[in-house]
Amino acid sequence: MSIQFVEEIPLNSVHPRNVRLYLRTHGWERANATQDGPDVWKLVSRDGVFEVIAPSSQGTRDFSHTIEELLRTVSIAEDRSPVEVVRDLSTLRFDIQYIHCDYDGPSGTAPLGDAADVYRAAYRMFAASSATLEDPRLVLPQRRPARTVALMRRVLAGPTASGSYVVSLWTPVPPRLTPEEDWTLFEVEDEPYERAATERLHQALGATNAAARQILTSDDGLDAFIGREQEGVSANLCEALVALSGENETPFDVRFSWALDRPVATRSQVVPFSGESLPVLREAARELRARMPEVDVRFRGNVVRLHRELSLGSDLGEVTVAGVIVGDSEGKLRRVSVALADSDYQEAIAAHQNFEEVEMSGSLVNRGNRSELVEVREFIRHIELV
């Protein structure tokens, strides 16, 4: 897995069109009915009426001052951090997910081990949800769909921020070619795959969080997760979320900011994961993998154990292979056992004696601490030519 990083965007690079799109998508309304005079926008809230002036051009002498005043007022009116607002104003063509982790310690810091792991966990989270657009399952195959692989190569890692420990994922969204934002603000026709993927992530996190809450407040058990694969829920996603919480399973939330060039009709939502929900997600992932095999798995490695009970009158032999799932981007080393007929068992013996690799395909099932390949379709000994 490779990660690219983006830097903070300076305030003077904010485009006036971004400002208008931001104000409209966040509930502000134009106050002046004519084109004469300043471009005034209002927001009516329970705290009163707020007004800002949207700049008309970056070329004016007071552009920076106007942006600063607008930023200050919007931050107060929307009760948002100025950093969050200026990032939204600066991102015309990125969908952004901010992951806020509530680690103990000074603001903006995290335990070193957790900080090192958080981006990998965030990568797994996004990849797991987007893969369900192609093939929704409660246990996803390690080999990801081609479109998911291509998308994850383009997702950027944003700068960290203070206020707990904040990391972000920036997904580039193709530009909308219709310039009239007033008339096409919330039209959704043939959304690009990038936007479909970020919307699926939003849906999947909400559904996973809802399933965890359901278990905590009812007797439904794992049934709360069963049938939600069409919403992007999977054991893979649950595992990624638990990994995001770090070694101590620290609460966190994911906040969504949508590309201003393709605004959404619904305000962005924060999806929180409490400390009590994280053990539920960990156990749900374990039980889902135990109940539902991972199909179409190819596993390659070395034979490390051979066992057969001839006295039982069966020609089946049990073989344990240490290796990796073919196509697993993380290359996680695991041990998988498999029951083989005599001909394949003899091949396994020869591979073990000659230090040769074997490759097998079938469905992978986790039984407690063991992984087992069932419904075996192929067992190949890779003979090394001298």
JOFEN-V805363 format. One record per residue. RES is the residue in three letters. BURIAL is 1 if it has 9 or more other ideal C-beta (glycine too) atoms within 8 Angstrom, else 0. Layout:
[[RES BURIAL] [RES BURIAL]]
This chain:
[[MET 0] [SER 0] [ILE 0] [GLN 0] [PHE 0] [VAL 0] [GLU 0] [GLU 0] [ILE 1] [PRO 0] [LEU 1] [ASN 0] [SER 0] [VAL 1] [HIS 0] [PRO 1] [ARG 0] [ASN 1] [VAL 1] [ARG 1] [LEU 1] [TYR 1] [LEU 1] [ARG 1] [THR 1] [HIS 1] [GLY 0] [TRP 1] [GLU 0] [ARG 1] [ALA 0] [ASN 1] [ALA 0] [THR 0] [GLN 0] [ASP 0] [GLY 0] [PRO 0] [ASP 1] [VAL 1] [TRP 1] [LYS 1] [LEU 1] [VAL 0] [SER 0] [ARG 0] [ASP 0] [GLY 0] [VAL 0] [PHE 1] [GLU 1] [VAL 1] [ILE 1] [ALA 1] [PRO 1] [SER 0] [SER 0] [GLN 0] [GLY 0] [THR 1] [ARG 0] [ASP 0] [PHE 1] [SER 0] [HIS 0] [THR 1] [ILE 1] [GLU 1] [GLU 1] [LEU 1] [LEU 1] [ARG 1] [THR 1] [VAL 1] [SER 1] [ILE 0] [ALA 1] [GLU 1] [ASP 0] [ARG 0] [SER 0] [PRO 1] [VAL 1] [GLU 1] [VAL 1] [VAL 1] [ARG 1] [ASP 1] [LEU 1] [SER 1] [THR 1] [LEU 1] [ARG 1] [PHE 1] [ASP 1] [ILE 1] [GLN 1] [TYR 1] [ILE 1] [HIS 1] [CYS 1] [ASP 0] [TYR 1] [ASP 0] [GLY 0] [PRO 0] [SER 0] [GLY 1] [THR 0] [ALA 1] [PRO 1] [LEU 0] [GLY 0] [ASP 1] [ALA 1] [ALA 0] [ASP 1] [VAL 1] [TYR 1] [ARG 1] [ALA 1] [ALA 1] [TYR 1] [ARG 1] [MET 1] [PHE 1] [ALA 1] [ALA 1] [SER 1] [SER 1] [ALA 1] [THR 1] [LEU 1] [GLU 0] [ASP 0] [PRO 0] [ARG 1] [LEU 1] [VAL 1] [LEU 1] [PRO 1] [GLN 1] [ARG 0] [ARG 1] [PRO 1] [ALA 0] [ARG 1] [THR 1] [VAL 1] [ALA 0] [LEU 1] [MET 1] [ARG 0] [ARG 1] [VAL 1] [LEU 1] [ALA 1] [GLY 1] [PRO 0] [THR 0] [ALA 1] [SER 0] [GLY 1] [SER 1] [TYR 1] [VAL 1] [VAL 1] [SER 1] [LEU 1] [TRP 1] [THR 1] [PRO 1] [VAL 1] [PRO 0] [PRO 0] [ARG 0] [LEU 0] [THR 0] [PRO 0] [GLU 0] [GLU 1] [ASP 0] [TRP 0] [THR 1] [LEU 1] [PHE 0] [GLU 0] [VAL 0] [GLU 0] [ASP 0] [GLU 0] [PRO 0] [TYR 0] [GLU 1] [ARG 1] [ALA 1] [ALA 1] [THR 1] [GLU 1] [ARG 1] [LEU 1] [HIS 1] [GLN 1] [ALA 1] [LEU 1] [GLY 1] [ALA 1] [THR 1] [ASN 1] [ALA 0] [ALA 1] [ALA 1] [ARG 1] [GLN 1] [ILE 1] [LEU 1] [THR 0] [SER 0] [ASP 0] [ASP 0] [GLY 0] [LEU 1] [ASP 0] [ALA 1] [PHE 1] [ILE 0] [GLY 0] [ARG 1] [GLU 1] [GLN 0] [GLU 1] [GLY 1] [VAL 1] [SER 1] [ALA 1] [ASN 1] [LEU 1] [CYS 1] [GLU 1] [ALA 1] [LEU 1] [VAL 1] [ALA 1] [LEU 1] [SER 1] [GLY 1] [GLU 0] [ASN 0] [GLU 1] [THR 1] [PRO 1] [PHE 1] [ASP 1] [VAL 1] [ARG 1] [PHE 1] [SER 1] [TRP 1] [ALA 1] [LEU 1] [ASP 1] [ARG 1] [PRO 1] [VAL 1] [ALA 0] [THR 0] [ARG 0] [SER 1] [GLN 0] [VAL 0] [VAL 1] [PRO 0] [PHE 1] [SER 0] [GLY 0] [GLU 0] [SER 1] [LEU 1] [PRO 0] [VAL 1] [LEU 1] [ARG 1] [GLU 0] [ALA 1] [ALA 1] [ARG 1] [GLU 1] [LEU 1] [ARG 1] [ALA 1] [ARG 0] [MET 1] [PRO 1] [GLU 1] [VAL 0] [ASP 0] [VAL 1] [ARG 1] [PHE 1] [ARG 1] [GLY 1] [ASN 1] [VAL 1] [VAL 0] [ARG 0] [LEU 1] [HIS 0] [ARG 0] [GLU 0] [LEU 0] [SER 0] [LEU 0] [GLY 0] [SER 0] [ASP 0] [LEU 1] [GLY 1] [GLU 1] [VAL 1] [THR 1] [VAL 1] [ALA 1] [GLY 1] [VAL 1] [ILE 1] [VAL 1] [GLY 1] [ASP 1] [SER 0] [GLU 0] [GLY 0] [LYS 0] [LEU 0] [ARG 1] [ARG 0] [VAL 1] [SER 1] [VAL 1] [ALA 0] [LEU 1] [ALA 0] [ASP 1] [SER 0] [ASP 1] [TYR 1] [GLN 0] [GLU 1] [ALA 1] [ILE 1] [ALA 1] [ALA 1] [HIS 1] [GLN 0] [ASN 0] [PHE 0] [GLU 1] [GLU 1] [VAL 1] [GLU 1] [MET 1] [SER 1] [GLY 1] [SER 1] [LEU 1] [VAL 1] [ASN 1] [ARG 0] [GLY 0] [ASN 0] [ARG 0] [SER 1] [GLU 1] [LEU 1] [VAL 1] [GLU 0] [VAL 1] [ARG 0] [GLU 0] [PHE 1] [ILE 0] [ARG 1] [HIS 1] [ILE 0] [GLU 0] [LEU 0] [VAL 0]]
